[in-house]
Amino acid sequence: MSLEEYKGVFIFAQQVDNELSGIALELLGKAKDLAKDLDEKKVTAVLLGSDVKGLVDKLAEYGADRVIVVDDPALKDYRTEPYTHALASVINEYKPEILLVGATAIGRDLGPRVSSRVHTGLTADCTQLEIGDFPLEPVAGREQKHKQLLMTRPAFGGNTIATIACPDFRPQMATVRPGVMQKIEPVKGAKAEVVDYNPGFEENNCYTEILKIVKETSSVADIQAAKILVSGGRGVGSPENFKLLDDLAEVLNGTVSCSRAVVDSGWKPKDLQVGQTGKTVRPQLYFAIGISGAIQHVAGMEESDIIIAINKDENAPIFDVADYGVVGDLNKVVPALTKKIKEALAAKG
Ligand SMILES: Cc1cc2nc3c(=O)[nH]c(=O)nc-3n(C[C@H](O)[C@H](O)[C@H](O)COP(=O)(O)OP(=O)(O)OC[C@H]3O[C@@H](n4cnc5c(N)ncnc54)[C@H](O)[C@@H]3O)c2cc1C
């Protein structure tokens, strides 16, 4: 493999039912930063699907300079084999230096398959991506390579943070969970160069046949879209006592979320879990109520604009990341806070 042949930052632009997934736009935001640090002029989005050309302009508005479109009926609904064939073929043809994929259900299936097929490495669930030297510090007798993709992720159950590189193979591949990277402000009317490419699809025994798609409609709030989150932990004490948090969320027009302990206890559904094995959130305001602040929880909410912690233990680690903290019993503090906010809103009219 001649590493020099591999150039440019690519992202997999996931779409489902001909609608771009938010992660595609978030990855474009990060890809722009990486391209700048590599002195690359172009960010490329790879769009796979059937009849998907209508999505190109949106990708351009969110930062794609070029969109490689593989449009084929074989790609109508996600299936592992044709998507792997398509993306691996794009890599072999266009030789990206970096390829970012969303750590969604689709990306978690597709990314490792593709990396294995093109014989490179993949770092899953990265929380930080940057360009730098590898090894990070010079090591006697070992070449230090420059301008490598440094992929950082929690390791060993979140007890340490590992920075991983892929210095000897290309592309350098990483998956990133939704909500970790930030979209750019869209540039209305921006246009991208469109490249049509089709490697040809031949049904073989690795192709699955989709007999029926059953869509589940979720009745649970999308905590990643919420501007205000009122999050509760084991300290709330019972599912019934979450009523206190519902009341606070209601006056603030916020959404209730929770820690893993709450999900494990069966008090709330997994879709509301914040953290390393839940969702990464970035609201303007995050209340952590009866949450101790374990590293795996903090990993999912520390980028919130303002964090307010309510905990009866003044030494709880949540206070280390909180902007404001109240040491006290949530059963007293939360209703009092809700009452005060209600009064203040009523006084404002
Ligand atoms: C691989 C791995 C992945 C994980 N992923 C996640 C994840 O995605 N998200 C996540 O949240 N956790 C995750 N965890 C679990 C995490 O380590 C913690 O166990 C969990 O976050 C604890 O939840 P908690 O803070 O609600 O409960 P606890 O740690 O039990 O904390 C309860 C807190 O409530 C306070 N409290 C109790 N009563 C009151 C009261 N009346 N008033 C005020 N405060 C009160 C206590 O002082 C305490 O600080 C993961 C763990 C592992 C090993």
PDBQT file of the ligand as one rigid body, heavy atoms in Angstrom, charges set to zero:
ROOT
HETATM    1  C1  LIG A 401     -18.959   0.160  30.523  1.00  0.00    +0.000 C 
HETATM    2  C2  LIG A 401     -19.865   1.057  31.315  1.00  0.00    +0.000 A 
HETATM    3  C3  LIG A 401     -20.692   1.930  30.658  1.00  0.00    +0.000 A 
HETATM    4  C4  LIG A 401     -21.552   2.766  31.362  1.00  0.00    +0.000 A 
HETATM    5  N1  LIG A 401     -22.349   3.655  30.700  1.00  0.00    +0.000 NA
HETATM    6  C5  LIG A 401     -23.104   4.520  31.390  1.00  0.00    +0.000 A 
HETATM    7  C6  LIG A 401     -23.913   5.504  30.722  1.00  0.00    +0.000 A 
HETATM    8  O1  LIG A 401     -23.987   5.547  29.499  1.00  0.00    +0.000 OA
HETATM    9  N2  LIG A 401     -24.614   6.364  31.482  1.00  0.00    +0.000 N 
HETATM   10  C7  LIG A 401     -24.608   6.359  32.837  1.00  0.00    +0.000 A 
HETATM   11  O2  LIG A 401     -25.276   7.177  33.469  1.00  0.00    +0.000 OA
HETATM   12  N3  LIG A 401     -23.868   5.429  33.499  1.00  0.00    +0.000 NA
HETATM   13  C8  LIG A 401     -23.149   4.505  32.815  1.00  0.00    +0.000 A 
HETATM   14  N4  LIG A 401     -22.446   3.560  33.480  1.00  0.00    +0.000 N 
HETATM   15  C9  LIG A 401     -22.686   3.403  34.942  1.00  0.00    +0.000 C 
HETATM   16  C10 LIG A 401     -21.934   4.395  35.785  1.00  0.00    +0.000 C 
HETATM   17  O3  LIG A 401     -20.645   3.861  36.089  1.00  0.00    +0.000 OA
HETATM   18  C11 LIG A 401     -22.682   4.627  37.115  1.00  0.00    +0.000 C 
HETATM   19  O4  LIG A 401     -22.894   3.399  37.761  1.00  0.00    +0.000 OA
HETATM   20  C12 LIG A 401     -24.024   5.309  36.923  1.00  0.00    +0.000 C 
HETATM   21  O5  LIG A 401     -23.895   6.465  36.130  1.00  0.00    +0.000 OA
HETATM   22  C13 LIG A 401     -24.578   5.707  38.289  1.00  0.00    +0.000 C 
HETATM   23  O6  LIG A 401     -25.844   6.276  38.142  1.00  0.00    +0.000 OA
HETATM   24  P1  LIG A 401     -26.369   7.338  39.201  1.00  0.00    +0.000 P 
HETATM   25  O7  LIG A 401     -25.453   8.492  39.271  1.00  0.00    +0.000 OA
HETATM   26  O8  LIG A 401     -27.794   7.602  38.829  1.00  0.00    +0.000 OA
HETATM   27  O9  LIG A 401     -26.404   6.494  40.550  1.00  0.00    +0.000 OA
HETATM   28  P2  LIG A 401     -25.446   6.538  41.829  1.00  0.00    +0.000 P 
HETATM   29  O10 LIG A 401     -24.019   6.446  41.455  1.00  0.00    +0.000 OA
HETATM   30  O11 LIG A 401     -25.995   5.527  42.765  1.00  0.00    +0.000 OA
HETATM   31  O12 LIG A 401     -25.653   7.996  42.402  1.00  0.00    +0.000 OA
HETATM   32  C14 LIG A 401     -26.837   8.440  43.029  1.00  0.00    +0.000 C 
HETATM   33  C15 LIG A 401     -26.566   9.820  43.533  1.00  0.00    +0.000 C 
HETATM   34  O13 LIG A 401     -27.772  10.348  44.059  1.00  0.00    +0.000 OA
HETATM   35  C16 LIG A 401     -27.449  11.086  45.229  1.00  0.00    +0.000 C 
HETATM   36  N5  LIG A 401     -28.667  11.111  46.057  1.00  0.00    +0.000 N 
HETATM   37  C17 LIG A 401     -29.287  10.067  46.668  1.00  0.00    +0.000 A 
HETATM   38  N6  LIG A 401     -30.400  10.472  47.282  1.00  0.00    +0.000 NA
HETATM   39  C18 LIG A 401     -30.494  11.817  47.073  1.00  0.00    +0.000 A 
HETATM   40  C19 LIG A 401     -31.427  12.812  47.469  1.00  0.00    +0.000 A 
HETATM   41  N7  LIG A 401     -32.516  12.530  48.202  1.00  0.00    +0.000 N 
HETATM   42  N8  LIG A 401     -31.212  14.105  47.078  1.00  0.00    +0.000 NA
HETATM   43  C20 LIG A 401     -30.100  14.426  46.339  1.00  0.00    +0.000 A 
HETATM   44  N9  LIG A 401     -29.194  13.513  45.950  1.00  0.00    +0.000 NA
HETATM   45  C21 LIG A 401     -29.395  12.220  46.295  1.00  0.00    +0.000 A 
HETATM   46  C22 LIG A 401     -26.309  10.342  45.873  1.00  0.00    +0.000 C 
HETATM   47  O14 LIG A 401     -25.555  11.202  46.717  1.00  0.00    +0.000 OA
HETATM   48  C23 LIG A 401     -25.523   9.887  44.648  1.00  0.00    +0.000 C 
HETATM   49  O15 LIG A 401     -24.520  10.817  44.297  1.00  0.00    +0.000 OA
HETATM   50  C24 LIG A 401     -21.581   2.718  32.781  1.00  0.00    +0.000 A 
HETATM   51  C25 LIG A 401     -20.735   1.825  33.446  1.00  0.00    +0.000 A 
HETATM   52  C26 LIG A 401     -19.898   1.002  32.724  1.00  0.00    +0.000 A 
HETATM   53  C27 LIG A 401     -18.982   0.055  33.471  1.00  0.00    +0.000 C 
ENDROOT
TORSDOF 0
